């Protein structure tokens, strides 16, 4: 063994040589892959040295390396199978979540769950807003509160509310549903939004 061929190679190059050996020994190597390997081998003297050193190790441990190499190849195939299983598992989860959201939207719409305030079926609640307005949410109701410098707005997503507007605020007060909006002129009123049956 010459001093040049026994000179250590970097861990990165050795890892690359081992990866090439595993890939080529697996029997799955395409002509393109073999051509890429030849380019890698010829591109740097350290690559060739690492490949020779790996070959010498193979010769020394050929009896023991058979099972070890088989175990390495099996572990690579096992990793591929686990990645495939993980991918199909994630796709299944995405499908189930999508179907659940689709079915859930039919019975309990997403906008209900994302609302600022909501009541469950059978629950009623009274809220006092920042301007002193009282809002009574009836059973299974949902609202979003959108106050800014120009107006006070409640978006009724679902259900029924009784509103008693605060008196000490000059901004106009609106209640909006998907069917339209109204400006409160009185101090106490009810707004109800019912879901229309779906075909």
FIKOLZA-1660 file (N, C-alpha, C; in steps of 0.1 Angstrom, whole numbers, plus 5000, padded with zeros to 4 digits):
% residues 199
   i   px   py   pz ch aa at
   1 5009 4988 5000  A  X  N
   1 5000 5000 5000  A  X CA
   1 5009 5012 5000  A  X  C
   2 5007 5021 4991  A  X  N
   2 5015 5034 4990  A  X CA
   2 5010 5043 5000  A  X  C
   3 5018 5053 5003  A  X  N
   3 5014 5063 5013  A  X CA
   3 5003 5072 5008  A  X  C
   4 5002 5074 4994  A  X  N
   4 4991 5082 4989  A  X CA
   4 4978 5075 4991  A  X  C
   5 4977 5062 4988  A  X  N
   5 4964 5055 4990  A  X CA
   5 4960 5053 5004  A  X  C
   6 4970 5053 5013  A  X  N
   6 4967 5052 5028  A  X CA
   6 4964 5065 5034  A  X  C
   7 4966 5076 5027  A  X  N
   7 4963 5089 5033  A  X CA
   7 4948 5090 5036  A  X  C
   8 4945 5094 5048  A  X  N
   8 4930 5095 5052  A  X CA
   8 4923 5105 5042  A  X  C
   9 4910 5102 5041  A  X  N
   9 4901 5110 5033  A  X CA
   9 4891 5117 5042  A  X  C
  10 4885 5128 5038  A  X  N
  10 4876 5135 5046  A  X CA
  10 4863 5126 5049  A  X  C
  11 4856 5129 5060  A  X  N
  11 4844 5121 5063  A  X CA
  11 4834 5123 5052  A  X  C
  12 4833 5135 5047  A  X  N
  12 4823 5139 5037  A  X CA
  12 4825 5130 5024  A  X  C
  13 4838 5129 5020  A  X  N
  13 4841 5121 5008  A  X CA
  13 4839 5106 5011  A  X  C
  14 4842 5102 5023  A  X  N
  14 4840 5088 5026  A  X CA
  14 4826 5084 5026  A  X  C
  15 4818 5093 5032  A  X  N
  15 4803 5091 5032  A  X CA
  15 4797 5090 5018  A  X  C
  16 4802 5099 5009  A  X  N
  16 4798 5098 4995  A  X CA
  16 4802 5085 4989  A  X  C
  17 4814 5081 4991  A  X  N
  17 4819 5068 4985  A  X CA
  17 4810 5056 4990  A  X  C
  18 4807 5056 5003  A  X  N
  18 4799 5046 5009  A  X CA
  18 4785 5046 5002  A  X  C
  19 4779 5058 5001  A  X  N
  19 4766 5059 4995  A  X CA
  19 4766 5054 4980  A  X  C
  20 4777 5057 4973  A  X  N
  20 4778 5052 4959  A  X CA
  20 4779 5037 4959  A  X  C
  21 4787 5031 4969  A  X  N
  21 4789 5017 4969  A  X CA
  21 4776 5010 4972  A  X  C
  22 4768 5015 4982  A  X  N
  22 4755 5009 4985  A  X CA
  22 4746 5010 4973  A  X  C
  23 4746 5021 4966  A  X  N
  23 4737 5023 4955  A  X CA
  23 4740 5014 4944  A  X  C
  24 4753 5013 4940  A  X  N
  24 4758 5004 4929  A  X CA
  24 4756 4990 4933  A  X  C
  25 4759 4986 4945  A  X  N
  25 4757 4972 4949  A  X CA
  25 4743 4967 4950  A  X  C
  26 4734 4977 4951  A  X  N
  26 4720 4973 4953  A  X CA
  26 4714 4967 4940  A  X  C
  27 4721 4969 4929  A  X  N
  27 4716 4963 4916  A  X CA
  27 4705 4972 4909  A  X  C
  28 4702 4983 4916  A  X  N
  28 4691 4992 4910  A  X CA
  28 4697 5003 4902  A  X  C
  29 4711 5003 4901  A  X  N
  29 4717 5015 4894  A  X CA
  29 4714 5015 4879  A  X  C
  30 4710 5026 4875  A  X  N
  30 4707 5029 4860  A  X CA
  30 4720 5033 4853  A  X  C
  31 4720 5032 4840  A  X  N
  31 4732 5037 4833  A  X CA
  31 4735 5051 4836  A  X  C
  32 4725 5059 4838  A  X  N
  32 4727 5073 4841  A  X CA
  32 4734 5075 4855  A  X  C
  33 4730 5066 4864  A  X  N
  33 4736 5066 4878  A  X CA
  33 4750 5062 4877  A  X  C
  34 4753 5052 4869  A  X  N
  34 4767 5047 4868  A  X CA
  34 4776 5057 4861  A  X  C
  35 4770 5065 4852  A  X  N
  35 4777 5076 4845  A  X CA
  35 4780 5087 4855  A  X  C
  36 4770 5090 4864  A  X  N
  36 4772 5100 4874  A  X CA
  36 4783 5096 4884  A  X  C
  37 4783 5083 4887  A  X  N
  37 4794 5078 4896  A  X CA
  37 4808 5079 4889  A  X  C
  38 4809 5076 4876  A  X  N
  38 4822 5077 4870  A  X CA
  38 4826 5092 4870  A  X  C
  39 4817 5101 4868  A  X  N
  39 4821 5115 4868  A  X CA
  39 4826 5119 4882  A  X  C
  40 4819 5114 4893  A  X  N
  40 4822 5117 4906  A  X CA
  40 4836 5112 4909  A  X  C
  41 4839 5099 4905  A  X  N
  41 4851 5093 4908  A  X CA
  41 4863 5100 4901  A  X  C
  42 4861 5105 4889  A  X  N
  42 4872 5111 4881  A  X CA
  42 4873 5126 4885  A  X  C
  43 4864 5132 4892  A  X  N
  43 4864 5146 4895  A  X CA
  43 4875 5151 4905  A  X  C
  44 4880 5141 4913  A  X  N
  44 4889 5146 4923  A  X CA
  44 4897 5133 4928  A  X  C
  45 4910 5136 4930  A  X  N
  45 4919 5125 4934  A  X CA
  45 4914 5119 4948  A  X  C
  46 4909 5127 4957  A  X  N
  46 4904 5122 4970  A  X CA
  46 4892 5112 4968  A  X  C
  47 4884 5114 4958  A  X  N
  47 4873 5105 4955  A  X CA
  47 4878 5092 4951  A  X  C
  48 4888 5092 4942  A  X  N
  48 4894 5079 4938  A  X CA
  48 4901 5072 4950  A  X  C
  49 4908 5079 4958  A  X  N
  49 4915 5074 4970  A  X CA
  49 4905 5068 4979  A  X  C
  50 4894 5074 4982  A  X  N
  50 4883 5069 4991  A  X CA
  50 4877 5056 4985  A  X  C
  51 4876 5056 4972  A  X  N
  51 4870 5044 4965  A  X CA
  51 4879 5032 4967  A  X  C
  52 4893 5035 4965  A  X  N
  52 4902 5024 4966  A  X CA
  52 4903 5019 4980  A  X  C
  53 4903 5028 4990  A  X  N
  53 4903 5024 5004  A  X CA
  53 4891 5016 5008  A  X  C
  54 4879 5020 5002  A  X  N
  54 4867 5012 5005  A  X CA
  54 4868 4998 4999  A  X  C
  55 4874 4998 4987  A  X  N
  55 4876 4984 4981  A  X CA
  55 4885 4976 4989  A  X  C
  56 4896 4981 4994  A  X  N
  56 4905 4974 5003  A  X CA
  56 4898 4968 5015  A  X  C
  57 4889 4977 5021  A  X  N
  57 4882 4972 5033  A  X CA
  57 4873 4961 5029  A  X  C
  58 4867 4962 5017  A  X  N
  58 4858 4951 5012  A  X CA
  58 4866 4938 5011  A  X  C
  59 4878 4938 5006  A  X  N
  59 4886 4926 5004  A  X CA
  59 4889 4920 5018  A  X  C
  60 4893 4929 5027  A  X  N
  60 4897 4924 5040  A  X CA
  60 4885 4917 5048  A  X  C
  61 4874 4924 5047  A  X  N
  61 4862 4919 5055  A  X CA
  61 4851 4913 5046  A  X  C
  62 4855 4907 5035  A  X  N
  62 4845 4901 5026  A  X CA
  62 4836 4891 5032  A  X  C
  63 4842 4883 5041  A  X  N
  63 4834 4872 5047  A  X CA
  63 4824 4878 5057  A  X  C
  64 4828 4889 5064  A  X  N
  64 4819 4895 5074  A  X CA
  64 4810 4905 5067  A  X  C
  65 4814 4911 5056  A  X  N
  65 4807 4922 5050  A  X CA
  65 4794 4918 5043  A  X  C
  66 4793 4905 5039  A  X  N
  66 4781 4901 5033  A  X CA
  66 4769 4904 5041  A  X  C
  67 4768 4899 5053  A  X  N
  67 4756 4902 5062  A  X CA
  67 4755 4917 5065  A  X  C
  68 4766 4923 5067  A  X  N
  68 4766 4938 5071  A  X CA
  68 4761 4946 5059  A  X  C
  69 4766 4943 5047  A  X  N
  69 4761 4950 5036  A  X CA
  69 4746 4948 5033  A  X  C
  70 4742 4935 5035  A  X  N
  70 4728 4932 5033  A  X CA
  70 4719 4939 5043  A  X  C
  71 4724 4940 5056  A  X  N
  71 4717 4948 5066  A  X CA
  71 4716 4963 5062  A  X  C
  72 4727 4968 5057  A  X  N
  72 4727 4982 5053  A  X CA
  72 4717 4985 5041  A  X  C
  73 4717 4975 5032  A  X  N
  73 4707 4977 5020  A  X CA
  73 4693 4975 5025  A  X  C
  74 4691 4966 5034  A  X  N
  74 4677 4964 5039  A  X CA
  74 4673 4976 5047  A  X  C
  75 4682 4982 5055  A  X  N
  75 4678 4994 5062  A  X CA
  75 4675 5006 5053  A  X  C
  76 4682 5007 5041  A  X  N
  76 4678 5018 5032  A  X CA
  76 4664 5015 5026  A  X  C
  77 4662 5002 5023  A  X  N
  77 4649 4999 5017  A  X CA
  77 4638 5001 5028  A  X  C
  78 4641 4998 5040  A  X  N
  78 4632 5000 5051  A  X CA
  78 4629 5014 5053  A  X  C
  79 4639 5023 5052  A  X  N
  79 4636 5037 5053  A  X CA
  79 4627 5042 5042  A  X  C
  80 4630 5037 5030  A  X  N
  80 4621 5041 5018  A  X CA
  80 4606 5037 5021  A  X  C
  81 4605 5024 5026  A  X  N
  81 4591 5019 5029  A  X CA
  81 4585 5028 5040  A  X  C
  82 4592 5031 5050  A  X  N
  82 4587 5039 5061  A  X CA
  82 4582 5053 5056  A  X  C
  83 4591 5059 5047  A  X  N
  83 4587 5072 5041  A  X CA
  83 4574 5071 5033  A  X  C
  84 4573 5060 5025  A  X  N
  84 4561 5058 5017  A  X CA
  84 4549 5056 5027  A  X  C
  85 4551 5048 5037  A  X  N
  85 4539 5046 5047  A  X CA
  85 4536 5059 5053  A  X  C
  86 4546 5067 5057  A  X  N
  86 4543 5080 5063  A  X CA
  86 4535 5089 5054  A  X  C
  87 4540 5090 5041  A  X  N
  87 4533 5098 5031  A  X CA
  87 4518 5094 5029  A  X  C
  88 4516 5080 5028  A  X  N
  88 4502 5076 5026  A  X CA
  88 4494 5078 5039  A  X  C
  89 4501 5077 5051  A  X  N
  89 4494 5080 5063  A  X CA
  89 4489 5095 5064  A  X  C
  90 4499 5104 5060  A  X  N
  90 4495 5118 5060  A  X CA
  90 4484 5121 5050  A  X  C
  91 4485 5115 5039  A  X  N
  91 4474 5117 5029  A  X CA
  91 4461 5112 5034  A  X  C
  92 4461 5101 5042  A  X  N
  92 4448 5096 5047  A  X CA
  92 4443 5105 5058  A  X  C
  93 4452 5111 5066  A  X  N
  93 4448 5120 5077  A  X CA
  93 4442 5133 5070  A  X  C
  94 4448 5138 5059  A  X  N
  94 4443 5149 5052  A  X CA
  94 4429 5147 5047  A  X  C
  95 4427 5135 5041  A  X  N
  95 4414 5131 5036  A  X CA
  95 4404 5131 5046  A  X  C
  96 4407 5124 5058  A  X  N
  96 4397 5124 5069  A  X CA
  96 4394 5137 5074  A  X  C
  97 4404 5146 5076  A  X  N
  97 4402 5160 5081  A  X CA
  97 4393 5167 5071  A  X  C
  98 4396 5166 5058  A  X  N
  98 4388 5173 5048  A  X CA
  98 4374 5168 5048  A  X  C
  99 4372 5155 5049  A  X  N
  99 4358 5150 5049  A  X CA
  99 4351 5155 5062  A  X  C
 100 4358 5155 5073  A  X  N
 100 4352 5160 5086  A  X CA
 100 4348 5174 5085  A  X  C
 101 4357 5182 5079  A  X  N
 101 4353 5197 5077  A  X CA
 101 4341 5198 5068  A  X  C
 102 4341 5190 5057  A  X  N
 102 4330 5191 5048  A  X CA
 102 4317 5187 5055  A  X  C
 103 4317 5176 5062  A  X  N
 103 4305 5172 5069  A  X CA
 103 4302 5182 5080  A  X  C
 104 4312 5186 5087  A  X  N
 104 4310 5196 5098  A  X CA
 104 4304 5209 5094  A  X  C
 105 4308 5213 5082  A  X  N
 105 4303 5226 5077  A  X CA
 105 4288 5225 5074  A  X  C
 106 4284 5213 5071  A  X  N
 106 4269 5211 5068  A  X CA
 106 4261 5212 5081  A  X  C
 107 4266 5208 5092  A  X  N
 107 4258 5208 5105  A  X CA
 107 4263 5219 5114  A  X  C
 108 4275 5222 5116  A  X  N
 108 4280 5233 5124  A  X CA
 108 4291 5240 5116  A  X  C
 109 4287 5251 5109  A  X  N
 109 4296 5258 5100  A  X CA
 109 4308 5263 5106  A  X  C
 110 4319 5264 5099  A  X  N
 110 4332 5269 5103  A  X CA
 110 4331 5283 5109  A  X  C
 111 4323 5291 5103  A  X  N
 111 4322 5305 5108  A  X CA
 111 4317 5305 5122  A  X  C
 112 4309 5295 5126  A  X  N
 112 4304 5295 5140  A  X CA
 112 4316 5292 5149  A  X  C
 113 4325 5283 5146  A  X  N
 113 4336 5280 5154  A  X CA
 113 4347 5291 5155  A  X  C
 114 4348 5299 5144  A  X  N
 114 4358 5309 5143  A  X CA
 114 4353 5323 5149  A  X  C
 115 4340 5323 5153  A  X  N
 115 4335 5336 5158  A  X CA
 115 4341 5341 5171  A  X  C
 116 4341 5354 5173  A  X  N
 116 4347 5360 5185  A  X CA
 116 4339 5355 5197  A  X  C
 117 4326 5355 5197  A  X  N
 117 4318 5350 5208  A  X CA
 117 4307 5340 5203  A  X  C
 118 4305 5330 5210  A  X  N
 118 4294 5320 5206  A  X CA
 118 4288 5313 5218  A  X  C
 119 4276 5308 5217  A  X  N
 119 4270 5300 5227  A  X CA
 119 4267 5286 5221  A  X  C
 120 4268 5277 5230  A  X  N
 120 4265 5263 5226  A  X CA
 120 4249 5261 5226  A  X  C
 121 4245 5250 5221  A  X  N
 121 4231 5247 5221  A  X CA
 121 4226 5246 5235  A  X  C
 122 4216 5253 5239  A  X  N
 122 4210 5254 5252  A  X CA
 122 4216 5264 5261  A  X  C
 123 4227 5271 5256  A  X  N
 123 4234 5281 5264  A  X CA
 123 4229 5295 5260  A  X  C
 124 4228 5304 5270  A  X  N
 124 4225 5318 5267  A  X CA
 124 4235 5327 5275  A  X  C
 125 4240 5338 5269  A  X  N
 125 4250 5346 5275  A  X CA
 125 4247 5361 5272  A  X  C
 126 4251 5369 5282  A  X  N
 126 4250 5384 5281  A  X CA
 126 4264 5389 5281  A  X  C
 127 4267 5398 5271  A  X  N
 127 4280 5404 5269  A  X CA
 127 4279 5419 5271  A  X  C
 128 4289 5425 5277  A  X  N
 128 4289 5440 5278  A  X CA
 128 4301 5444 5269  A  X  C
 129 4298 5451 5259  A  X  N
 129 4309 5455 5249  A  X CA
 129 4316 5468 5254  A  X  C
 130 4327 5472 5248  A  X  N
 130 4335 5483 5252  A  X CA
 130 4327 5496 5253  A  X  C
 131 4317 5498 5245  A  X  N
 131 4309 5511 5244  A  X CA
 131 4298 5510 5254  A  X  C
 132 4296 5500 5262  A  X  N
 132 4285 5499 5271  A  X CA
 132 4273 5491 5265  A  X  C
 133 4274 5487 5253  A  X  N
 133 4263 5480 5246  A  X CA
 133 4261 5466 5253  A  X  C
 134 4249 5462 5255  A  X  N
 134 4246 5448 5260  A  X CA
 134 4242 5440 5249  A  X  C
 135 4248 5428 5247  A  X  N
 135 4243 5418 5237  A  X CA
 135 4240 5405 5244  A  X  C
 136 4227 5401 5242  A  X  N
 136 4223 5388 5248  A  X CA
 136 4224 5378 5236  A  X  C
 137 4232 5368 5237  A  X  N
 137 4233 5358 5227  A  X CA
 137 4223 5346 5231  A  X  C
 138 4214 5343 5222  A  X  N
 138 4205 5332 5224  A  X CA
 138 4213 5319 5222  A  X  C
 139 4206 5308 5224  A  X  N
 139 4212 5295 5222  A  X CA
 139 4218 5293 5208  A  X  C
 140 4229 5287 5207  A  X  N
 140 4236 5283 5195  A  X CA
 140 4237 5296 5186  A  X  C
 141 4243 5306 5191  A  X  N
 141 4245 5319 5184  A  X CA
 141 4260 5322 5183  A  X  C
 142 4264 5330 5173  A  X  N
 142 4278 5334 5171  A  X CA
 142 4279 5348 5166  A  X  C
 143 4288 5356 5171  A  X  N
 143 4290 5370 5166  A  X CA
 143 4304 5373 5166  A  X  C
 144 4308 5382 5157  A  X  N
 144 4321 5389 5156  A  X CA
 144 4318 5403 5160  A  X  C
 145 4327 5409 5168  A  X  N
 145 4326 5424 5171  A  X CA
 145 4337 5431 5164  A  X  C
 146 4333 5441 5156  A  X  N
 146 4342 5449 5148  A  X CA
 146 4340 5464 5151  A  X  C
 147 4346 5469 5161  A  X  N
 147 4345 5484 5164  A  X CA
 147 4358 5491 5159  A  X  C
 148 4356 5502 5152  A  X  N
 148 4367 5511 5148  A  X CA
 148 4364 5525 5151  A  X  C
 149 4372 5535 5146  A  X  N
 149 4369 5549 5148  A  X CA
 149 4356 5554 5142  A  X  C
 150 4352 5548 5131  A  X  N
 150 4341 5553 5124  A  X CA
 150 4327 5547 5127  A  X  C
 151 4327 5534 5132  A  X  N
 151 4315 5527 5134  A  X CA
 151 4316 5516 5144  A  X  C
 152 4305 5512 5149  A  X  N
 152 4304 5500 5158  A  X CA
 152 4297 5489 5150  A  X  C
 153 4303 5477 5148  A  X  N
 153 4297 5467 5140  A  X CA
 153 4297 5454 5147  A  X  C
 154 4285 5447 5147  A  X  N
 154 4284 5433 5151  A  X CA
 154 4280 5425 5139  A  X  C
 155 4288 5415 5137  A  X  N
 155 4285 5405 5126  A  X CA
 155 4278 5393 5132  A  X  C
 156 4265 5391 5129  A  X  N
 156 4258 5379 5134  A  X CA
 156 4261 5368 5124  A  X  C
 157 4269 5358 5129  A  X  N
 157 4272 5347 5120  A  X CA
 157 4261 5337 5120  A  X  C
 158 4255 5335 5132  A  X  N
 158 4244 5325 5133  A  X CA
 158 4236 5327 5146  A  X  C
 159 4223 5324 5146  A  X  N
 159 4215 5325 5158  A  X CA
 159 4207 5337 5159  A  X  C
 160 4206 5341 5172  A  X  N
 160 4197 5353 5175  A  X CA
 160 4204 5361 5186  A  X  C
 161 4203 5374 5185  A  X  N
 161 4208 5383 5195  A  X CA
 161 4198 5394 5199  A  X  C
 162 4198 5398 5211  A  X  N
 162 4191 5410 5216  A  X CA
 162 4201 5420 5220  A  X  C
 163 4200 5432 5213  A  X  N
 163 4210 5443 5215  A  X CA
 163 4204 5455 5222  A  X  C
 164 4210 5460 5232  A  X  N
 164 4207 5472 5239  A  X CA
 164 4219 5481 5237  A  X  C
 165 4218 5491 5228  A  X  N
 165 4230 5499 5224  A  X CA
 165 4234 5509 5235  A  X  C
 166 4247 5511 5236  A  X  N
 166 4252 5521 5246  A  X CA
 166 4248 5535 5241  A  X  C
 167 4246 5544 5251  A  X  N
 167 4241 5557 5248  A  X CA
 167 4252 5568 5246  A  X  C
 168 4264 5565 5251  A  X  N
 168 4274 5576 5252  A  X CA
 168 4284 5574 5241  A  X  C
 169 4280 5570 5229  A  X  N
 169 4290 5568 5218  A  X CA
 169 4283 5574 5205  A  X  C
 170 4290 5583 5199  A  X  N
 170 4284 5590 5187  A  X CA
 170 4285 5581 5174  A  X  C
 171 4294 5571 5174  A  X  N
 171 4295 5563 5162  A  X CA
 171 4283 5555 5159  A  X  C
 172 4279 5554 5146  A  X  N
 172 4267 5546 5143  A  X CA
 172 4269 5531 5146  A  X  C
 173 4258 5525 5150  A  X  N
 173 4258 5511 5154  A  X CA
 173 4252 5502 5143  A  X  C
 174 4259 5492 5138  A  X  N
 174 4253 5483 5127  A  X CA
 174 4254 5469 5132  A  X  C
 175 4244 5461 5127  A  X  N
 175 4244 5447 5128  A  X CA
 175 4244 5441 5114  A  X  C
 176 4253 5432 5111  A  X  N
 176 4254 5427 5097  A  X CA
 176 4252 5412 5098  A  X  C
 177 4245 5407 5088  A  X  N
 177 4244 5392 5086  A  X CA
 177 4248 5390 5071  A  X  C
 178 4248 5377 5067  A  X  N
 178 4251 5374 5053  A  X CA
 178 4239 5379 5044  A  X  C
 179 4228 5382 5050  A  X  N
 179 4216 5386 5043  A  X CA
 179 4215 5401 5041  A  X  C
 180 4223 5409 5048  A  X  N
 180 4223 5423 5048  A  X CA
 180 4228 5429 5061  A  X  C
 181 4227 5443 5061  A  X  N
 181 4230 5449 5074  A  X CA
 181 4220 5460 5077  A  X  C
 182 4219 5463 5090  A  X  N
 182 4209 5473 5095  A  X CA
 182 4216 5483 5104  A  X  C
 183 4212 5495 5104  A  X  N
 183 4217 5505 5113  A  X CA
 183 4207 5507 5125  A  X  C
 184 4212 5506 5137  A  X  N
 184 4203 5506 5148  A  X CA
 184 4199 5521 5150  A  X  C
 185 4186 5523 5151  A  X  N
 185 4180 5536 5153  A  X CA
 185 4174 5537 5167  A  X  C
 186 4169 5525 5172  A  X  N
 186 4164 5524 5186  A  X CA
 186 4175 5519 5195  A  X  C
 187 4172 5518 5207  A  X  N
 187 4182 5513 5217  A  X CA
 187 4181 5499 5220  A  X  C
 188 4170 5492 5216  A  X  N
 188 4168 5478 5219  A  X CA
 188 4161 5471 5207  A  X  C
 189 4167 5461 5203  A  X  N
 189 4162 5453 5191  A  X CA
 189 4167 5439 5191  A  X  C
 190 4161 5431 5183  A  X  N
 190 4164 5416 5181  A  X CA
 190 4168 5414 5167  A  X  C
 191 4178 5407 5165  A  X  N
 191 4182 5402 5151  A  X CA
 191 4184 5387 5152  A  X  C
 192 4178 5381 5142  A  X  N
 192 4178 5366 5141  A  X CA
 192 4182 5362 5127  A  X  C
 193 4191 5352 5127  A  X  N
 193 4196 5347 5114  A  X CA
 193 4194 5332 5115  A  X  C
 194 4186 5326 5106  A  X  N
 194 4184 5312 5105  A  X CA
 194 4190 5306 5093  A  X  C
 195 4196 5295 5094  A  X  N
 195 4202 5288 5083  A  X CA
 195 4191 5283 5074  A  X  C
 196 4192 5286 5061  A  X  N
 196 4183 5280 5051  A  X CA
 196 4186 5266 5048  A  X  C
 197 4176 5257 5048  A  X  N
 197 4179 5243 5045  A  X CA
 197 4186 5241 5032  A  X  C
 198 4196 5232 5032  A  X  N
 198 4204 5230 5020  A  X CA
 198 4198 5218 5013  A  X  C
 199 4199 5219 5000  A  X  N
 199 4193 5209 4991  A  X CA
 199 4201 5196 4991  A  X  C
% end
